Amino acid sequence: MSALEKGRFPGQVGIDAYGNGGFRFAEMSHKGSLLCLPEGMQSWGVTSADALTLESLSPVLAQASQLDVLLIGLGRDIVAIDPAIRQALRDHRIIIEATQTGGAVRTYNVLLAEERAVGAALIAVEKAR
């Protein structure tokens, strides 16, 4: 059983692929949405942009002191983020960038490679773009 099957992968790594309802990283395949945070990668129960809430982002807020940027992969479409969510993250000095999941994955990988304080909240998609 992989560490993610237990709900968490220790550490933060780049994402090798996305699509088919999940992500590939660290020589593993994960089905479902994913949070990529400084303290580790973990399964995330959000399956659509309209299910994005401040509560669903509580693990991000718990690690806010270790983050400068949070990329939010909204699935296939870009939608507006609730202003209360934007304000809560701003209050924790976290810049958010919300885009399609593919764009968020690519930007996350670049910023992680640059050793930036980055996190990602990624909604799984079926088809990669």
Secondary structure, 3 states (H helix, E strand, C coil): CCCHHHCEEECCCCCCEEECCEEEECCEEEECEEEEECCEEEEECCCCHHHCCCCCCHHHHHCHHHCCEEEEECCCCCCCCCHHHHHHHHHCCCEEEEECHHHHHHHHHHHHHCCCCEEEEECCCCCCC
